[in-house]
Amino acid sequence: MAGESGGSSARAWTRWQDWVAVVLGAYLILATMLWTATNASALLTMLVLGGLLVIGGAWSLAMPGSITSEYAHMLLGVLLFISPWVLGYTAFAGAAWTSWVVGALAVIAGAAALPEAGTAHRTGGMAAQH
């Protein structure tokens, strides 16, 4: 994307916030191996939401002007953060704290990427969609 006025924010595969989402999702999936004594709903939630974070992060990396993908990170983070209470695994401290911390970090990463995604969107990062 040489010559683009959006600078580095419009280049695919470069935004650190989206790499954070990918790493958080991968960590969440791998963390399920640590919490083998946890209930099935906690493990399934962590696997599914972790996989979706990896996919969402890759989506954001490939399409830097996608504002929707950043909101998806934030939504997944919120779902992950509330899941220990909603699905009843607050008694399993390891899984619950992993969900809370990764969920909060996913929201922060998504929110931090929104301004750059908006700039990339406006400067042509998603021109094909218009």
N, C-alpha and C positions, 0 to 999 in steps of 0.2 A: 504494500500500500504506500509506496514511495510518493512523495509530493503531497500527501494528504495534510490538510491544515489542522486536523485534530491531534497531531503529535502522537506520542506514544500511547495515549489513551484509546486510540482507534486501531491499534495494531493487535491482531489476534495473538493469543497465547502469551501475552506479556503482563497482564494485570495481576499484581500480587494478591489482591483480595480473592480473586477467583481460584488461584492456586491454594490459598488457605482453605477455601471451601472443599476442594478436592482432597486435600490432606486431612481435613476434619472428617470427611465422609469415610475415607480409608481407615483412619484411626478408629472411628466408631465401629466399623465392621470388624477390625482386628481386636478391638477391646472385648468383643463378645467372647473371645477365647479365654479372657481373664475371669469372666463372671460365669463360670460353668455351673455354679450352685444357684444361679438366679432363675427365676421363673420363666416359663416359655414366652409369655407376652413381652417381657423386657427384652429378651434376646431377639425375638422377631421384630420388635419395634426398632431396636438399634440396627439390625441388619438392613431392614427396608429403608429406614430414613438415612442411614449411612450410604446405601447404594444410590438413593435419590440425590443426596448431596454431591456424590462423585459425578453423577450424570449432569446435575445442574451446574456444577463447577466447570465441567468440560464444555457444556453448552455456552456458558458465559465466556470462556476462553476462546472458543471458536468464533463466536459472534459478539464482539466487544460492544456493539451498540444495542444489545438486547437488554432493555430495562426490565422486562418480564422475568428474565432469569435471576436478576438480583432480588426481586420481590419473592421469587420462589425460594431462594436461599433463606430469606428472612422468615417466610412462612414455615419452612421445614425446621428452622431453628426454634420457632415458637412451639411448634408441635412437639419437638423433641424435649423442650424445656418443661412443658406441662405433662408429658406422658407419664412420668413416675406417679403423679397424683391421679391422673385420669385412669391409668391402667393398673394402679395399685401396687407398684413395686418400690415405694419409698423405703420399705424395710430392708431392701437389698442395697446397702449404702454404696457399694462400688458402682453398680449399674445406674443408680439414681444420680449420684454425683457426676458420673460420666455424661449422662443425659443432660443434666443442668449446665455443666461447663461447656460442652460441645454445642448445645443449643444456643447458649448466650453468645458464644464466639461466632456461630454461624449468622446470627442476627447482626452482630457488629460488622462482620466482613461484608455481608450483603448491603448494609447501610453505607459502609465506607465506599463501596464500589458504585453506588447510585449516581453520584455527581459525574464520575468519569463515563459511565454508561450513557448518561443523558447527553453529555458533550459528544461522544462518539455517534450517538443516534442522530443528533442535530447536524453533525458535520458529514454525514454520509455513511456512517458505519453500518447502517441498515437500509440504505437507499433502495435496495432491491424489493423491500416490502411495501414501499409507497406507490 
